[in-house]
Amino acid sequence: MMKQNIIFGIDVSSKSSTVCVVIDRIKHGETFKITNDSFGYQDLLDRLNQYLITPLVVFEATGVYSLSLQAFLEDYHIKYLKLNPLKAKKLMDNNLRHNKTDKVDAYRLALIQFNAPQKLRAPQPKEYHELQNASRYYEELAQALIINKNQLHRNLQSAFPQIESILSTSSGRVYWTIVSLFPHAQYVLNHNENQVFQSLLAISGIGRQRAHYLTTRLYALARQAYPYDNESSITIRAIQRNIANLLSLSAERDNVINYMEKLAMQANARSLNIYESIPGIAKTTAVRLVAELGDL
């Protein structure tokens, strides 16, 4: 027998949710709606408090829309079962009599827990949710970096495509800084060698010997170039905007990884150390594993 025989099934939508109260498998009263905000949750709390036994709340994880409901339930220490939508559909198909076209609504969510009781899990520490937020943000930054790299490559083709071979890799802070200084072949040819050398020497990570070598390389590449756009073209502004974005995005991505490492150490230092001990898994992958897999 289930210890909990009062269940609030909640079908969460973007701005409001439908609630169905089921007592011992029987629908109790009419379904009602609440808004997904503090006023709606106060109404829900009042209805939950009508019972001597605190009801169990069952709802589907509906992406960002169910997060505020989850926060409310955790803040008021109300037991809840959050079901993956695919699992909820499978449980309904296997344990409830219904038409195959029926959707998993508030009433059926409550019935699922009566007919196929699911184990309740203690809420994960808030650090894990923050880690997931950071992991999603990291992914956004990574995608933005790819977009800007592709844009930079396209823009350089009509201004100074040869500069892409100045270093062994056409990416990274040093490369982007060089291209920002010399986005067009004429930018090199308009300066004498000492001016170009001093500009390169001022870049962090470039010593005198390397600056001399890069100066020679830049002149060779600039003389080889035959650009379509001239040095006053709007394309130059586009190149420099791409680079400003790349430098900013790259720095922010590093900040996010450092932030995630601190959170992962607080939430589960042991898991982080285990992941990092696996050959081929470095800090970035390890912290994202903690974020996405949670407390295994």
N, C-alpha and C positions, 0 to 999 in steps of 0.2 A: 504494500500500500504506500502511496505517496504521502509524505508528510504534509505537503502543500496541496490543498484542494481548492484554493481560490487563485485563479489566474487572470491577469489582465493581458489580453492579447492586443498589441498595438501595431497598426499598419502605418508606417511612417512615410509621409510625403514631404515635398520640399518646404511648404509653409505651415502645414497642419498635419495632424495625425488622427486616425480613427481608432477608438478604443472599444473593445468588447470584453465584458466581464463574464467569465465562465466559472460556475461553482459546481464541482463534481460532474463535469461534462455537460452541464445544462446552462444554456445562455441565460444570464441574469439581467433582466431589464433590456432597454434599448441601447444599441451602440451610440456612442457620442463622440463628438470631435473636440480636439483641443488644438490651440495654436502652439507652434513649436517655439515658445518663448517663456519668459518667467511667469506671465499671467496664466498661460495654458498649463504650465507645470504646477502652479499653485492649485489650480482646479483639480488636476490629477492627484496631487498630494492629499487634498481634502477627501477625495473619493477613496483613496487607498486607506486613509485613516478611519474610515467608517467601519472597518472590520477588526475584530479582536485579533485574528491571525493576520499578520502582514502579508498581503497577496504577493505572488511572484509575477513579475512583468516579463513577457516574452515579446521580442520584436526582431525584425530582420535588420541586418547591417545594410543600410542603404547609403553607403559612401559617406559624404560629408553631412548629409541631412540628418542622420541618426546620432551624430556626435553630441549635440546639445542635450538630447534626451538621456544619453549615456552619462554625461557629466552630472545632470540633475540626479539621476538614480544613485550614482556613486557618492555624491555630496550628502544625500540623505540616507545613505546606507540601506538602500532598498535592493533586495536580491533581484537579479535579472538574468535572463538567458538571451544572449544575442546570437541569432542564427545566421549562418552564411546563406544567402538566397538560394543557391543551388542545393544545399543540404536541406533547406526547408521544403523545397519543391519535391525532393526525393523522399523525405519523410512523409510528406502528405500523400504522395503516390502510393507508398508502401503501407501506410497505416490508416488512411481515411477513405471512406467511400465517397467518391465524387466523380464528376465528369472531368475528363482529361483537360478540358479547356478552362476549368475553374482556376482562378488565381489564388495565391496564398494571401488570404485577407486576415483581418484581426481575429475573427472567430476561429478560423482554421489554425492560425498560429497557436492559439490557446489550446485547441484540441490536440495538436501535435504533442504537447508536453504531457497531456493525460495518457494518450495512446502509446507514445514512444518516449518515455522520460529521458531527458538528456542531462548529463552530469553538469552541475553548476561549477563554474570556475571562479576563483577569486579574481577581482579586477587586477590587471597588471599595473605596476607602478607607473605614475604619470611620465616618468622619464622615457618609457618606451614609446608613448604617443609622440612626445617631443622629438624623439629619435626618428620616428616615421616621418614627421613633418620635415625634419632636416634632410632626410633621405630623398623625399620628393623634391625639395628645393634644390638639392644637389643635382638631381636628374634634370631639372629645368635649366640650371646653369650649364650643364654638360651639353644639352641640346642647343642652347643659345650659342655656345662656343663653336659647335659644328657649323651652325648657320653663318656666323660671322667669318669663320675660316674659309668657307666656300665663297662667300661674297668677296673677301679679300683676294682670293685666287682669281676670281673673274675680273675684278677691277684692275688687278696688276697686269692682265694680259694686254691691255691697251695703253699702258703707261711704262712699265718696266718689268716684263716677265722674267728677264734674266736674273733679277735680284733674288728670285726664289732658290737659286743654287748657291747663294753666298755662304750659307752654312750647310752642315750635313743634314739638318732637318729644317723644314720651312714652318717652324712653330716655336713657341716659347718666348719668354720675355726679351732675351737678347735679340733674337731675329726680328720680333715685332718692333723693337725700339729702332733698330737699324733701318727698317723699311719706313717707319714713321719719319725718320730724318731724311731719307732719300727715296721718296715714293715715285720719283720719275728720274729717268736717266739724266736729264738735263740738270737736275739738282746736284748731281755729282760733277758734271762737266763745268758747271758755273762756278765751282770753287777750286782753289788750288789744293795741292796734296796735303799741305800742312793743316789747312782748315778742316779737311775731311778727316785727317788723322786725329786732330784734337777732339772732333765731335765723337769719334769712335772711342777714344781713350776715356771720355767722360762717362761712358756706359759702364755701369757696375758689372764686373765679371770679365772685362776685357783689359788685358795688360798691354804693355808697350809693344812687345814682340807680335802679339796677335793683332793689335791695331795697325801695325805696319803692313802685315800680310793682308788684312782685310781692305786696307786702303788701295793696295795694288790690285786686288781682286775687283773692287768696286769700279775702278777706272776701266779695267779690261771689259767688264760686263756692260758698263755704260756706253763705251765706244762700239760694242757689238750690237746694242739695242737699236731698233728702228720703230719707235712708238707711234701709234695711231693718234692718240690724244697728246696735246702739248702740255707743258708744265703748268699752265694756268687753267686747265680744264677742271670742271666740277668733279671729275673722277678722282682728282687728288684729294679733295675734301672727303669724298666717300671712302678712300683708302685710309685716311687718317682717322675718320670716324670708326671704321672697322677695327682699327688697331686700338683706339681708346677703349672701345667695347671689350676687345679681347683681353687687354691688360686688366681692366676692371673685373670682368667675369672670372678670369683666372685667379686673381687675388681673392675674390669672394669665395670661390670654390675651395681654396686652401683654408680659408677661415671657417667654412662650414665643416670641413673634415676635422679640424682641430676642435671645434665645438662638439661635434659628434663623439670624438674620442673621449672628451671629458664626461659627457653624459653616459657613454657606454661603460666607463670605469665606475661611475656611480651606480648604474643599474645592474651591471653584471660583469665585473672585472674578470672573473674566472672564464666566462665564455669568450671574451675578447682575447685573452691570452691563449686559449685553446685554438681559436681560429687563426691567430697570427703564427702559431707554431706549425701550421700546415704549409708544406712547400708550395710556393706559388701564390700564397695569399698574403698580401701586404696590408698596411694599416687601412687604406681606403676601403678595400673589399671587406676587411674584418669588421669595421664599424657599421658598414651597411648590412652585413649579415645579422649583426645584433639587432639593428633597427627593424629589418624586415621579418626575421624569424621570431623575435621576441624572446621570452623566457622559456626555452625548451625544457 
